């Protein structure tokens, strides 16, 4: 009996997805829960598992095709004699031993690594799985081995030519989502400057003891997240969304954290962040960031966000106004901490300062609320204690 494989619901506000890459071909055997196809949604690659065990008999949706939720994308002829308990371990075993993650697969394809070369890469991941770092290390060794003497000075270099880079599914999804956000949301902006000198001193003094005590790395992003959560509790309208006939206030702070990956951004979510301490946020942030960069996020990791934090300061940015993550009402950007001469009590002092930028949906709230929210974040960071609990 052939079973229809349908595109699942990928979030409460997501009604379509793009087929990224089929992981099986017609005629292949597939176990229940074994990854069947990559889907692109909400700025992230996710692997959709097969709902049944059997043989893939037909693929109905092509790579790069965008379809609504519920569409039939494939058919699997069910195997009658395996239980779910037998199927799951077999699928997991094959996945740890042989399959490459989506991120590693893209690296292999982009750099033209041959199957013979792939056998030379020793996997350091779980079960010997090849990681991104393993591939990059191999490429460095290959580059060093192939290095040749520089060309003679008199030699004329070839003329540069244009090079067209095809859009990856995730790059296309990001473009479409952000275009929609700018088209549908009337953006407005606010920026304040925070003096975080005392926060920097606390961070430098507590970074190593924090990791020894809790077994997790302390980051500025975790501290910024705590400050954002405190401000969202004080200004719940910033944690809302526009619904045409109403402003929907969310019951929990589900904090999305923008993470830079190989070919774009993903936004994993810390759910019910208002219930978490600095240690809890730091631990969840470290886990989500690692899995995002390894291509191991699940659908539940990117669903339900109510507010987004992006930290371009890690790349040196000092003034940022990002695009709101639709359908949320606002996004906070935390820029680089820099030392600058400032006036304090009629004297010039060298202080550590940073900009906090809020992009927001002007339909949901106005500039006065935006600046009050930013000043709450600023006050928490400058006081230090509210963000270290």
C-alpha positions in Angstrom: 0.0 0.0 0.0 1.4 3.4 -1.0 1.2 6.1 1.6 1.0 9.8 0.7 3.8 11.9 2.3 2.4 15.4 3.0 4.2 18.7 3.8 3.7 19.2 7.5 2.6 22.3 9.4 5.9 24.1 10.1 4.7 26.7 12.5 1.6 28.7 13.5 2.3 31.4 11.0 4.0 29.4 8.3 1.8 28.0 5.5 4.3 26.9 2.9 7.8 25.5 2.6 10.4 25.0 -0.1 11.8 21.6 -1.0 15.6 21.9 -0.4 17.1 18.5 -1.2 15.8 15.0 -1.5 17.8 12.7 0.7 16.3 9.6 -1.0 15.7 8.6 -4.6 12.7 6.6 -6.1 13.3 2.9 -5.4 15.3 3.5 -2.2 14.3 1.8 1.0 13.5 4.2 3.9 12.9 3.5 7.6 10.3 5.2 9.7 11.8 8.4 11.3 14.7 8.3 8.8 15.4 11.7 7.1 13.6 11.8 3.8 13.9 15.4 2.5 15.3 18.8 3.5 12.7 21.6 3.9 13.4 25.3 4.0 11.3 27.4 6.3 11.8 30.2 8.9 15.4 30.8 7.8 16.4 27.3 8.6 17.1 23.9 7.0 15.1 21.1 8.7 15.1 17.4 7.8 11.6 15.9 7.5 11.5 12.2 8.6 9.6 9.6 6.7 6.2 8.9 8.4 6.4 5.2 7.5 8.9 2.5 6.6 9.0 1.1 3.1 10.2 1.9 -0.4 10.1 5.4 -1.9 8.1 4.9 -5.1 7.4 8.4 -6.3 8.7 12.0 -5.8 6.0 14.6 -6.6 7.7 17.8 -5.5 11.0 19.0 -7.1 13.9 20.6 -5.4 13.4 24.4 -5.2 9.6 24.1 -5.4 7.6 26.0 -2.9 4.3 24.3 -1.8 1.5 25.0 0.7 1.2 22.9 3.9 -0.7 19.6 3.3 0.6 19.1 -0.3 1.5 15.6 -1.2 5.2 15.6 -2.0 6.0 11.9 -2.3 4.6 8.4 -1.9 6.1 5.5 0.1 5.0 1.9 -0.3 4.8 0.6 3.2 6.8 -2.3 4.5 4.3 -4.5 6.4 6.6 -6.3 8.9 8.6 -3.7 10.9 7.4 -2.0 14.1 8.3 1.6 14.9 10.6 0.3 17.7 12.6 -1.8 15.2 12.8 1.0 12.6 14.0 3.9 14.7 17.4 2.4 15.9 18.2 1.2 12.3 17.5 4.7 10.9 19.6 6.4 13.7 22.5 3.9 13.2 22.7 4.7 9.4 22.5 8.4 10.0 25.4 8.5 12.6 27.6 6.1 10.5 27.3 7.3 6.9 25.1 10.3 6.1 26.4 13.8 5.9 24.6 16.7 7.5 23.1 19.3 5.2 25.8 21.8 6.0 28.6 19.3 5.4 27.0 18.2 2.2 26.9 21.7 0.9 30.6 22.2 1.8 31.5 19.0 -0.1 29.6 20.1 -3.2 30.8 23.7 -3.1 34.4 22.7 -2.9 34.2 19.8 -5.4 35.4 17.2 -2.9 35.3 13.8 -4.7 34.1 10.6 -3.2 37.7 9.3 -3.1 38.8 12.5 -1.2 35.8 12.1 1.2 37.2 8.7 2.3 40.4 10.5 3.4 38.5 12.8 5.9 38.4 11.3 9.4 35.1 12.2 11.1 35.5 13.5 14.7 31.7 13.8 15.3 29.5 11.4 17.1 29.9 7.9 15.7 32.6 9.0 13.4 30.4 11.5 11.6 32.2 14.1 9.5 31.7 17.6 10.8 32.1 21.0 9.2 35.5 21.5 11.0 36.7 18.1 9.6 36.0 19.3 6.0 37.6 22.7 6.6 40.7 21.1 8.0 40.9 18.8 5.0 40.6 21.8 2.6 43.4 23.6 4.4 45.7 20.6 4.1 44.8 20.3 0.4 45.5 23.9 -0.2 48.8 23.8 1.5 49.9 20.7 -0.4 48.9 22.3 -3.7 50.6 25.6 -3.1 53.0 26.6 -5.8 55.7 29.4 -6.2 54.4 32.8 -7.1 54.2 33.7 -10.7 57.0 35.9 -12.2 56.5 39.6 -11.7 56.4 40.3 -15.4 53.4 37.9 -15.9 50.1 39.7 -16.6 47.3 38.4 -14.4 44.1 37.3 -16.3 41.3 39.7 -16.5 38.7 39.3 -13.7 35.3 38.0 -14.8 31.8 38.1 -13.3 30.8 34.9 -11.5 27.1 34.0 -10.8 26.5 32.2 -7.6 23.2 30.2 -7.7 20.8 30.9 -4.8 20.7 28.2 -2.3 17.2 27.3 -1.0 17.9 28.9 2.4 19.3 32.1 0.8 16.1 32.3 -1.4 13.9 31.7 1.7 15.6 34.5 3.6 15.2 36.9 0.6 11.5 36.1 0.3 10.8 36.4 4.0 12.7 39.7 4.5 11.1 41.2 1.4 7.7 40.3 2.8 8.6 41.8 6.2 9.7 45.1 4.6 6.6 45.1 2.3 4.0 44.4 5.0 5.5 45.9 8.2 5.7 49.8 8.5 9.2 49.8 10.1 10.3 52.4 12.6 13.5 52.6 14.6 15.0 53.7 17.9 18.6 53.8 19.2 20.1 54.5 22.6 23.7 54.4 23.9 24.5 52.4 27.0 27.6 52.8 29.3 28.5 49.1 30.0 31.8 49.7 31.7 30.7 48.0 34.9 29.2 45.1 33.0 32.5 44.6 31.1 34.3 44.5 34.5 31.8 42.0 35.9 32.1 39.8 32.8 35.9 39.8 32.8 35.9 38.9 36.5 33.3 36.2 36.3 33.8 34.6 32.9 36.1 31.8 33.9 34.5 31.0 37.4 31.1 30.9 35.7 32.3 28.3 33.2 34.0 26.2 35.9 30.9 26.3 38.2 28.2 25.8 35.6 30.0 23.9 32.8 28.8 26.4 30.2 30.5 29.4 28.5 29.4 32.9 29.6 28.8 35.2 26.6 27.7 38.8 26.2 24.8 37.6 24.1 23.4 35.7 27.1 23.7 38.9 29.2 21.9 40.9 26.5 19.2 38.2 26.3 18.5 38.5 30.0 18.2 42.3 29.7 15.8 41.9 26.8 13.7 39.5 28.7 13.4 41.8 31.7 12.4 44.7 29.4 9.8 42.5 27.6 8.2 41.6 30.9 7.9 45.3 31.7 6.6 46.2 28.2 4.5 43.2 27.0 3.3 45.1 23.9 6.8 44.8 22.4 6.4 41.0 22.7 3.2 41.1 20.6 2.2 40.8 17.0 -0.2 42.5 14.6 -3.4 40.5 13.6 -5.3 43.0 11.4 -8.2 43.2 13.8 -6.3 43.1 17.1 -2.9 43.3 18.7 -2.0 39.8 20.1 -0.1 39.8 23.4 1.9 36.6 23.9 1.7 34.7 27.2 5.4 33.8 27.2 8.7 35.3 26.0 9.9 33.0 23.3 13.2 34.6 22.5 14.7 34.1 19.0 18.5 34.4 18.7 19.9 35.2 15.3 22.8 32.8 14.5 25.1 33.2 11.5 25.6 29.9 9.6 27.4 28.9 6.4 25.0 30.4 3.9 22.7 32.7 5.9 21.0 33.2 9.2 18.9 30.9 11.4 16.8 32.0 14.4 16.5 29.2 17.0 14.2 30.0 19.9 14.6 29.9 23.6 11.1 29.1 24.7 9.7 30.6 27.9 12.8 32.6 28.4 11.1 34.6 31.2 11.4 31.5 33.4 15.1 31.0 32.9 18.1 32.4 34.9 21.3 33.6 33.3 22.7 30.1 33.6 19.7 28.6 31.9 19.8 31.0 29.1 23.5 30.6 28.6 23.2 26.8 28.6 20.3 26.8 26.1 21.9 29.4 23.9 25.1 27.4 23.7 23.2 24.2 22.7 21.0 25.9 20.1 24.0 27.8 18.5 26.0 24.6 18.3 23.2 22.6 16.7 22.4 25.5 14.3 25.9 25.5 13.0 26.0 21.7 12.7 22.6 21.7 10.8 20.9 19.7 13.6 18.0 22.0 14.6 14.5 20.4 14.6 11.2 22.1 13.7 10.5 22.7 17.4 13.7 24.7 17.7 12.7 27.4 15.2 8.9 27.6 15.9 7.0 30.0 18.2 9.4 33.0 18.5 7.8 36.1 19.8 10.8 38.5 19.8 14.2 38.4 18.2 17.7 39.4 19.4 20.5 39.8 16.9 24.1 40.6 18.0 26.0 42.0 15.0 28.5 43.5 17.5 30.4 40.2 17.4 31.4 41.1 13.9 32.4 44.7 14.8 29.2 46.6 13.9 28.6 49.7 15.9 25.2 50.8 14.6 22.5 48.4 13.4 18.9 48.6 12.5 17.8 45.1 11.4 14.6 44.0 9.6 11.8 42.8 11.9 11.4 39.0 11.9 7.9 38.7 10.5 5.3 38.3 12.1 6.9 39.5 15.3 6.6 43.2 16.4 10.2 44.0 17.0 13.9 43.0 16.9 16.7 44.2 19.1 20.2 44.7 17.8 23.2 44.8 20.2 26.3 46.4 18.7 30.0 46.2 19.6 31.3 47.4 22.9 33.9 50.1 22.2 36.0 52.3 24.4 35.4 56.0 23.9 36.0 59.3 25.7 32.7 60.5 27.2 31.7 63.3 29.6 30.9 62.2 33.2 30.3 64.8 35.8 31.9 67.5 33.8 35.1 65.4 33.2 36.2 63.4 30.3 36.6 59.7 31.0 37.3 56.6 28.9 34.2 54.3 29.1 33.0 51.1 27.5 29.9 52.0 25.5 27.5 50.3 23.0 24.5 51.1 20.9 21.1 49.3 21.3 18.9 49.5 18.2 15.2 48.5 18.0 13.4 48.0 14.7 9.6 47.8 15.3 6.2 47.5 13.7 4.7 51.0 14.1 1.2 49.5 13.9 1.7 47.7 17.2 3.3 50.4 19.3 4.8 53.9 19.0 8.2 55.5 19.4 7.6 56.4 23.0 7.2 52.8 24.0 10.2 51.8 21.8 12.5 54.3 23.6 11.2 53.3 27.0 11.8 49.7 26.2 15.4 50.5 25.0 16.0 52.5 28.2 14.9 49.6 30.3 17.4 47.3 28.5 20.1 50.1 29.0 19.3 50.4 32.7 19.6 46.7 33.3 22.9 46.4 31.5 24.3 49.5 33.3 23.1 48.3 36.7 24.6 44.8 36.0 22.7 43.0 38.8 19.4 42.6 36.9 21.1 40.6 34.1 23.3 38.4 36.2 20.5 36.6 38.2 
